[in-house]
């Protein structure tokens, strides 16, 4: 059995896709692409797909991950292209590697987020960021399936900064951009929780809802302060591993007769 790890996006209007909606779209894509899936045992077998730390509904993402198990080996790049063609535009399959290591979910320990605050000027955003980072704790409340929970958003935030808006932005109205790195703790601290914290300690209240996009997620490197690519260990292991049966067969296939 071969395992393939995929990276996919949620862009544009598709950021409002729920995790269940994505699951349905992805399973349809598997059927259209005729992917030879491995199935679970039991009375109701289902394709062996493992999803890892999906972004909340309403947020965009450039870094969502899942893993599939195949009954027959396939070339990861070819499989990625076939699946991407079968998915709606915006839910794009942008990377694929063969799983050569264990523990993908264990490598998703932090995320990098971009928060676009329309109607907020840079000076106001910078003041709010300074106030938030100076606080020892920033507690917020959120309703969960177990009721109302109170937790410290400051403890999960590794870094928070105001960054310049894109130079090609056409609008002249105020728009602050925040870059946030947050650890994946329990309970999970989401970008909207950090926005609630900014409102609580610095009275930062954007006139319209923030546009939130996950830029990356992976293992947080304490030494460099960066979030690393969670698929990198599989790529590194792949260079030293023998090719799968499908790839080896392709390499050994005889060429057609010469013209």
C-alpha positions, 0 to 999 in steps of 0.5 A: 500500500502506498501513501501520498501526502497532498497540500491543497488551498482554499482560495477566493469564495471557496474559503467559505467551504466547510470541511465536510463540503471539501471532503465531498468534493475531494471524494468526487475528485478521487472517483473522477480521476480513477484513483486506486484507493485503499478502503477501510474494513468493516460493513461500510468501507470508505476511502482511506483519507486522513485530514490534518488540522483543517482551517476554520470555515471562512478563512482562506488557506495556502497550506492545508494537508491530507494523506491518502492510501492507495491500493496500487502505486502511482507517481505523486506528480501525475496523481496531483495533476489528475486530482487538481483537474477534478477539483473546483477552482480555488480548491487547488491541489498544489503539492504531492509527495510519497509518505516516506516518514511517519507523523504528518499531523505531529509536524503541524505544530504552528501556523502563519496567518495573514489578517487583512484589516480593511478600514484600519490604518497602519499606525492604529494596527501597530499600536494595537500590536505593541499593546497585545505583545506587551501584555502578559496574558490576553484572555478571551472567551469562545463558545465550544461544543463543551460550552463557553471556554476562557483561554489565553491567546497571548500564550499561543502567539509566537509573533505578531507584526504589522507588515506593509500592504502590497504595492499593487493595491489599487484602493486608496482606503486604509488597510492594515495587514497583520502577520501572525505566527501561532502555536497549535495548542489545546484548546486551539487559538484561532486568528479570530481569537487573536482579533478578539484579544486585540479588541479587548486590550487595544480597542482594535475593532475593524469596521468590516470582518477581517480577511484571514488567510493561512500562509503556512503550517508546519513544525515550528523551528525554535532556533530560526523562529520559522514554520518549516515545510511539513513535507520536506522530510518526505522529500529528503527521504524520497531521494534516498529511497528506491522508486515505487513499483509504478515509477520503476516500471515506467523507467524500464518500459521499452521505447517504441520502434525507431522511425 
